């Protein structure tokens, strides 16, 4: 399997990677589209002419973002819908209300390094529930819409944080293991990557491919529990740079029919054998097909 390389890199922006792309008539869902790099992700899709739905917890904030993007791009085909990935009822409502095909699903929303163990109503650890299980259930509920598009793409926003932990299959919700915020976050982002592997293996025959992306270090409210962004200045990105790998995965002809990969800095990441100080590359356990299958079955069992 050849490693995907592109003309783009660390400093490339959403505008750079989408040059020549026209998404007029295409439909896109972006979770967490009202904050962080989600805003730039929505703006970039809107600038390409797509019909974009912002799936957000705070619909008021989502509408403010949508209105601002309409003013700057001239695209009025933006919608806002309520979605709380830790609340299964809102996921069911969202998927039940969706009608017609869906060309791109961007699983962008997330939480990071919650300082204390928090659980959902189902007893699930909050980071795994939000970053993986909620998106997993959303994608399952939208599978028919993605298949109807004919050549749909799913983008699973992961993180270099996955390098801090594999999925803890025997105790994913820290029922016995002492809770650690970074380990819990790492597990959830490994799960985000394994979802892309598993979804591509199962859904490629339906024309659906999924890839995981590492946006990079961007100062957003995601770091509110870690004291802010601590990455050296030279390794930081703007929102336009951070969202570029998502747009590349969602739109580039270079990735047509390609799935199950982990992308960073607009190229497929190298597999690493240990976590280095620069936190680049992808751990083998995050791409392992056996792990992907095991996570898929675990996720289905948890969803009941």
C-alpha positions in Angstrom: 0.0 0.0 0.0 1.7 3.2 -1.2 2.0 6.0 1.2 0.0 9.1 0.1 2.1 12.2 -0.6 0.9 15.5 -1.9 2.4 18.9 -3.0 1.1 20.4 0.3 2.6 20.5 3.7 2.8 22.0 7.2 2.0 25.6 6.2 -0.6 24.9 3.5 -4.0 26.4 4.0 -7.5 25.3 3.2 -7.4 27.6 0.2 -4.2 26.0 -1.0 -5.4 22.4 -0.8 -8.8 23.1 -2.4 -7.7 25.1 -5.4 -9.8 24.1 -8.4 -12.4 22.2 -6.3 -16.1 22.9 -6.8 -18.6 21.4 -4.3 -21.7 23.0 -5.7 -24.5 20.6 -5.1 -22.6 18.6 -2.5 -23.8 18.2 1.0 -21.5 18.3 4.1 -22.0 17.8 7.8 -19.4 19.2 10.2 -19.8 18.3 13.9 -18.5 21.0 16.2 -18.8 23.5 13.4 -19.3 26.5 15.8 -15.9 26.5 17.5 -12.2 26.0 17.0 -11.1 24.8 13.6 -14.7 23.7 13.0 -15.4 27.3 12.1 -12.7 27.4 9.4 -13.7 23.9 8.2 -17.3 25.1 7.6 -16.1 28.4 6.0 -13.8 26.5 3.6 -16.6 24.1 2.5 -19.0 27.1 2.1 -16.5 28.9 0.0 -16.4 25.9 -2.3 -20.2 26.1 -2.8 -21.2 23.2 -0.6 -24.5 22.9 1.4 -23.1 22.7 4.9 -24.9 21.6 8.1 -23.3 22.6 11.4 -24.1 19.9 13.9 -23.5 21.6 17.2 -24.5 21.6 20.9 -25.1 25.4 21.0 -27.4 26.2 18.1 -27.4 29.9 18.9 -23.6 30.0 18.5 -23.9 27.8 15.5 -26.4 30.2 13.8 -24.1 33.2 14.6 -21.2 31.3 12.8 -23.4 30.3 9.9 -24.6 33.9 9.4 -21.1 35.3 9.5 -19.9 32.7 7.0 -22.8 33.5 4.7 -21.9 37.2 4.8 -18.2 36.5 3.9 -18.7 33.7 1.3 -22.1 34.6 -0.2 -23.2 31.0 0.4 -26.6 30.9 2.1 -26.9 27.1 2.0 -25.8 26.7 5.6 -28.0 25.0 8.2 -27.7 24.5 11.9 -28.8 21.4 13.8 -28.6 20.4 17.4 -26.2 17.5 18.2 -24.6 16.6 21.5 -22.3 13.6 21.0 -22.6 12.7 24.7 -26.4 12.6 24.4 -27.6 9.6 22.3 -31.1 11.1 22.0 -29.8 14.1 20.0 -27.8 11.7 17.8 -31.0 9.7 17.0 -32.9 12.9 16.4 -30.3 14.2 14.0 -30.0 11.0 11.9 -33.7 10.5 11.9 -34.3 14.0 10.5 -31.7 13.7 7.8 -33.1 13.2 4.3 -31.3 12.6 1.0 -27.6 11.8 0.3 -24.6 13.0 2.2 -21.3 13.6 0.4 -19.0 14.4 3.3 -19.2 13.8 7.1 -16.6 15.5 9.1 -16.3 14.1 12.7 -14.7 17.2 14.0 -16.1 17.9 17.5 -14.2 16.8 20.5 -13.2 17.3 24.1 -9.6 17.1 25.5 -8.0 16.1 28.8 -11.0 16.5 31.1 -9.3 16.9 34.5 -11.6 14.6 36.4 -13.4 11.4 35.3 -16.8 12.2 33.9 -19.3 9.8 32.6 -22.3 10.0 30.3 -25.8 8.8 31.3 -24.8 5.4 29.9 -21.7 5.3 32.2 -19.2 5.8 29.5 -16.1 7.8 30.0 -16.8 11.2 28.5 -13.8 11.6 26.2 -14.3 8.2 24.6 -18.0 8.8 24.4 -17.7 12.2 22.7 -14.7 11.7 20.5 -15.5 8.2 19.3 -18.7 6.6 20.4 -21.0 9.5 19.6 -19.4 9.9 16.1 -19.5 6.2 15.6 -23.3 6.1 16.2 -23.7 9.2 14.1 -21.9 7.6 11.2 -23.9 4.4 11.5 -27.1 6.4 11.5 -26.0 8.3 8.3 -24.6 5.3 6.5 -27.5 5.0 4.1 -27.2 8.7 3.3 -23.5 8.4 2.7 -24.0 5.3 0.5 -26.6 7.2 -1.5 -24.0 9.8 -2.4 -22.1 7.2 -4.4 -18.6 8.4 -3.5 -18.9 9.8 0.0 -16.0 10.6 2.3 -15.8 10.5 6.1 -13.1 12.5 7.9 -12.3 11.5 11.4 -10.4 14.2 13.3 -7.8 12.5 15.4 -4.7 13.9 17.1 -1.1 13.3 17.9 -2.5 12.6 21.3 -3.2 9.1 20.1 0.5 8.5 20.7 -0.2 8.5 24.5 -2.5 5.4 24.6 -3.9 2.6 22.6 -7.5 1.6 23.2 -7.8 0.0 26.6 -10.1 -2.8 25.5 -10.3 -4.4 28.9 -11.2 -1.2 30.7 -12.1 1.6 28.2 -14.2 3.5 30.8 -11.7 3.5 33.6 -13.9 1.3 35.9 -10.8 -0.2 37.4 -7.8 1.7 35.9 -7.0 5.0 37.7 -8.2 7.8 35.5 -5.6 9.8 33.7 -6.8 12.8 31.5 -4.1 12.4 28.8 -4.4 8.6 28.6 -8.2 8.9 28.3 -7.8 11.5 25.5 -5.1 9.4 23.8 -7.4 6.4 23.8 -10.3 8.3 22.3 -8.1 9.6 19.5 -6.7 6.2 18.8 -10.3 5.1 18.5 -11.0 8.0 16.1 -8.2 6.6 13.8 -9.3 3.0 14.1 -12.8 4.0 13.2 -11.5 5.3 9.8 -9.8 1.9 9.3 -12.9 -0.1 10.2 -15.4 2.1 8.3 -13.3 1.8 5.1 -13.0 -1.9 5.4 -16.8 -2.3 5.8 -18.2 0.5 3.6 -15.8 0.8 0.7 -18.1 -1.4 -1.3 -20.8 1.3 -0.8 -18.5 3.9 -2.2 -17.6 5.3 1.3 -14.0 5.9 2.4 -12.8 7.3 5.7 -9.5 8.8 6.7 -8.2 10.1 10.0 -6.5 13.5 10.2 -4.2 15.2 12.6 -4.8 19.0 12.4 -1.8 20.2 14.3 -1.4 22.6 17.2 -3.9 25.4 16.9 -4.9 27.7 19.8 -8.6 27.0 20.5 -10.9 26.4 23.4 -10.0 22.7 23.1 -7.0 23.3 25.4 -9.1 25.0 28.1 -8.3 22.1 30.5 -4.6 22.0 29.8 -3.7 25.6 30.6 -3.7 26.6 26.9 -1.5 25.7 24.0 2.0 24.8 25.0 3.4 23.7 21.6 6.5 25.7 20.6 5.6 28.7 18.4 7.3 27.3 15.4 5.1 24.2 15.5 1.8 26.1 15.8 -0.7 26.5 13.0 -3.4 29.0 12.1 -7.0 27.8 11.8 -6.6 27.9 8.0 -3.5 25.7 8.2 -5.0 23.4 10.8 -8.2 22.7 8.9 -6.3 22.1 5.6 -5.7 18.4 6.2 -9.4 17.9 6.8 -10.3 19.7 3.6 -7.6 17.7 1.7 -9.1 14.4 3.0 -12.6 15.5 2.1 -12.1 17.0 -1.3 -8.7 16.1 -3.0 -8.7 14.0 -6.1 -5.4 12.6 -4.7 -7.5 10.7 -2.2 -10.2 9.4 -4.4 -11.0 5.9 -3.4 -8.4 6.0 -0.6 -9.3 5.2 3.0 -8.1 3.9 6.3 -5.1 6.3 6.4 -3.9 8.8 9.0 -2.9 12.1 7.5 -0.8 14.9 9.1 0.5 18.1 7.5 -1.5 17.2 4.3 0.4 13.9 3.7 0.0 10.4 5.0 2.0 10.1 8.2 4.9 7.7 8.7 4.3 4.8 11.1 6.5 5.2 14.2 7.7 2.6 16.6 7.8 4.9 19.6 6.5 8.3 20.7 9.1 11.0 19.8 9.4 14.4 21.4 7.9 16.1 18.3 4.8 13.9 18.5 4.7 13.2 14.8 3.7 10.0 13.0 1.1 7.4 13.7 1.4 4.4 16.1 0.9 0.9 14.6 -1.8 0.1 17.1 -3.9 3.0 15.6 -3.9 1.4 12.1 -4.1 -2.3 13.1 -7.0 -4.0 11.3 -7.5 -6.4 14.2 -7.8 -3.6 16.6 -10.2 -1.8 14.3 -12.4 -4.9 14.1 -12.3 -5.3 17.9 -13.2 -1.7 18.5 -16.1 -1.9 16.0 -17.5 -4.9 17.8 -17.0 -3.3 21.2 -18.7 -0.1 20.0 -21.7 -2.0 18.6 -22.0 -3.9 21.9 -21.9 -0.6 23.9 -24.6 0.9 21.6 -26.7 -2.2 22.1 
